Amino acid sequence: MLDFGYFLRMYFLANQSKGKKKDGDLFGDYIINGQCWLNDLDLYWHMNNSRYLRECDFGRTSLLIETGLWRAVVERRNTNMKDAGLLVSALQVQYRQSIELGDKFQIVTRLHGWDDRAFYFEQLIILEKNKQTAFSVLVRTALTPRDLTPQMLVDDLQRGSIQSPKFSPDVQIFADNYKLNLQPLKSKL
């Protein structure tokens, strides 16, 4: 079944940024608002686990659009890399408390950095009612095709020489764990 609401919200996110300068701080916090609706609930009457991840899609999209990284991907598609894209390749999730029907929340997204294959994001969902974190996730977002690197996209922004900062210990463990888990499998990412 087509999730019409997802595409509608993505459309509004994209249009909301039209006319804005797309040169936001790569390492800043990007915040969007959300609310738990009836279609977000599971059998236990709180937000379904998959909906947390869906909400985080909107947060990452907002960051990509506002920093200009999404424009850099589109420009690559329009020139020499028709299959340029971003793909979530790993997640480390912590559910901390339930989000219930009607709860309002903020999705905070920040870019921690990148390696030769992927960008690494941290995202939090913070409840409005108690200002506590309900959900946190580390996200590894790989690039396609394999010869497209995060550094190339950052360089496409033409903001001078920007290098990835050193990962925090948590993000470094997450990145290392991804590499360990894939050693027996050949990946296209």
C-alpha positions, 0 to 999 in steps of 0.5 A: 500500500502506498503511504501517501502521507509520507510522500506528501510530507516529503513534498512539503519539506522540499517546498518549505526549503524553496527560496532558502539559501541552502548553505546550512552548517554541516555540523549544526542541529536540524530540528523538525516537529512531529506528532503521533497520529492514529495511523502511527499506533500499534496494537499497544496504542503507542507509536509503532517502532517503524514509525520512529524510523519513518519520522527520522527519514524526515529529519535526515531529509531536512538536513540534506536539503538545508545543507545543500547535500541533497542538491549536490546529489541531484547535480551529480545525477544530472551530470555524470552519475545517473544513479547517484543516491543515498541509502541507509545501510546501518542503524543503531537504535535505542527506544527510551520511552513510548510516544502515545497518540497526540504526543508532539515531539521534535526530531533533532538531526546532526551529522557527525562526519563521514568516512570513505563510504558513508555519512554518519548521523545521530538523531533524537526524538524529544517529547514536548510534554517532558523534554526527554529523549524518547528515541535515539538512533545512529545512522550510517548512510552509504552513497551509490555508486561506489565511486561516489564518496561523501568527501566528493559531495562535501567538496561539491558544496564549494565551501572551502576545504571541509574535512570530517571531524574525528568521530566520537567514541560511540560513532567510531564503535558503530562504524567499526562494528559495521565493518566487522559485520560485513567481512563475511559478506560482500556488500555493494555499499 
